[in-house]
């Protein structure tokens, strides 16, 4: 089967992006990274991607002026690179309904909490504040409501005595880096899809991903 072409959307550091690129280098991976797009021209992840020979596009949301203009530019770049799937990896702009609808079922995101808890930002601080004993990350299809799309897989970590937000974030991040490439690979194999706002798993896709749930 031809490898699916993926466009990755970032806004910053790009460590999840790097983990997706690393998986794509393995011969058995079902996807390849066609381009990396950032809404911030100074995103560190753009340099990392370029240094690995991946096409990059800096689409400055400030210069573009509106959400519609950014999304139109991203859509054009994704099509120009032949992308069939989109992976948001620390992409920090709210997207328009039109763009989300265009990529429905083909665009995923990683969020640093066990959704539906702690949607939005500052998830690690809020998990500590709430006193939860487990925390983690979720990979989900992107839908119009922020961080509310169909959940595909989740990774769980303990919250330990003495944790601060940085320590907890680092523990979650190591799981993110395993979970996200695994989910994208299974998506690229057409073993998961979105139907009526839920994730549908073909064959043993759910079992494949659940192995990773505790990191
Ligand atoms: C990650 O924690 C991801 O879950 C969230 O933003 C952070 C991005 O980090 N969406 P990086 O840019 O992938 O290093």
Boltz pocket constraint, residues with backbone or C-beta under 6 A from the ligand:
constraints:
  - pocket:
      binder: B
      contacts: [[A, 12], [A, 13], [A, 14], [A, 15], [A, 16], [A, 17], [A, 89], [A, 90], [A, 91], [A, 110], [A, 111], [A, 112], [A, 137], [A, 173], [A, 176]]
      max_distance: 6.0
